[in-house]
Amino acid sequence: RDAGVLQAYGLYVAKLGDVDTARDLLSRATEVNKRHAAAWQAWGVLEVNEGNPEQARSIFQQGIWACAQVGGCQSGGYSCARLWQ
C-alpha cells in the first residue's frame, strides 16, 4: 500500500539476489503510486544491472510519462527529472 516501502524492500531483495521478487515489488510500487519517481528509477536501474537495457528504457519512459501528469502528487518536477540521470 506504500510505494516507498515496496521500493525499499525491492532494493533490499535485489541486493540479496532475488531479482524476480525485486521486479515484482518494484512493479507493485509503481502500481500503488504511478508518480513515485524513485520506484520507477530503481526498477529501471535493476533492469540495466541485469543486462536488459531496452526493458530499462521502457520503464524509465513509463515513469517519466506517469510523473509528468498534471495534478497534486508527491513526485514530479525534480523527482521526475531524476529518472533521466
C-alpha positions as CSV (number, residue, x, y, z in Angstrom):
1,R,0.0,0.0,0.0
2,D,3.0,2.3,0.4
3,A,5.2,2.7,-2.7
4,G,8.2,3.8,-0.7
5,V,8.1,0.7,1.4
6,L,7.7,-1.5,-1.6
7,Q,10.6,0.3,-3.3
8,A,12.9,-0.1,-0.3
9,Y,12.0,-3.7,0.1
10,G,12.5,-4.4,-3.6
11,L,16.0,-2.9,-3.5
12,Y,16.8,-5.0,-0.4
13,V,15.6,-8.2,-2.0
14,A,17.6,-7.4,-5.2
15,K,20.7,-6.9,-3.1
16,L,20.1,-10.4,-1.7
17,G,20.0,-11.7,-5.2
18,D,16.3,-12.5,-5.7
19,V,15.8,-10.4,-8.9
20,D,12.4,-11.8,-9.8
21,T,10.9,-10.9,-6.5
22,A,12.6,-7.5,-6.6
23,R,11.0,-6.9,-10.0
24,D,7.6,-7.8,-8.7
25,L,7.9,-5.5,-5.7
26,L,9.1,-2.6,-7.8
27,S,6.3,-3.1,-10.3
28,R,3.8,-3.2,-7.4
29,A,5.3,0.1,-6.1
30,T,4.6,1.8,-9.4
31,E,1.1,0.4,-9.4
32,V,0.4,1.7,-5.9
33,N,1.7,5.1,-6.8
34,K,2.3,5.7,-10.5
35,R,4.0,9.0,-9.8
36,H,6.6,7.6,-7.4
37,A,9.7,8.5,-9.3
38,A,12.2,6.7,-7.1
39,A,10.3,3.4,-7.7
40,W,10.5,3.8,-11.4
41,Q,14.2,4.7,-11.2
42,A,15.0,1.7,-9.0
43,W,13.2,-0.6,-11.4
44,G,15.0,0.8,-14.4
45,V,18.4,0.6,-12.8
46,L,17.7,-3.0,-11.7
47,E,17.0,-3.9,-15.4
48,V,20.2,-2.1,-16.5
49,N,22.2,-4.1,-13.9
50,E,20.6,-7.3,-15.1
51,G,21.6,-6.6,-18.7
52,N,18.2,-5.5,-20.0
53,P,18.8,-2.0,-21.4
54,E,15.7,-2.0,-23.7
55,Q,13.4,-3.0,-20.8
56,A,15.1,-0.3,-18.6
57,R,14.5,2.3,-21.3
58,S,10.8,1.3,-21.5
59,I,10.5,1.5,-17.7
60,F,12.2,4.9,-17.5
61,Q,9.9,6.2,-20.2
62,Q,6.8,4.9,-18.5
63,G,8.0,6.6,-15.3
64,I,8.6,9.9,-16.9
65,W,5.1,9.8,-18.5
66,A,3.5,8.9,-15.2
67,C,5.4,11.5,-13.2
68,A,4.8,14.3,-15.7
69,Q,1.0,14.1,-15.3
70,V,-0.6,17.2,-14.0
71,G,-2.2,17.1,-10.6
72,G,-1.1,17.1,-7.0
73,C,1.4,14.3,-6.4
74,Q,4.3,13.5,-4.2
75,S,6.7,13.2,-7.1
76,G,7.2,15.2,-10.3
77,G,9.3,18.1,-11.4
78,Y,12.8,17.5,-10.0
79,S,11.9,13.9,-8.9
80,C,10.8,13.1,-12.4
81,A,13.9,14.6,-13.9
82,R,16.0,12.2,-11.8
83,L,14.8,9.4,-14.0
84,W,17.0,10.7,-16.8
85,Q,20.1,10.9,-14.7
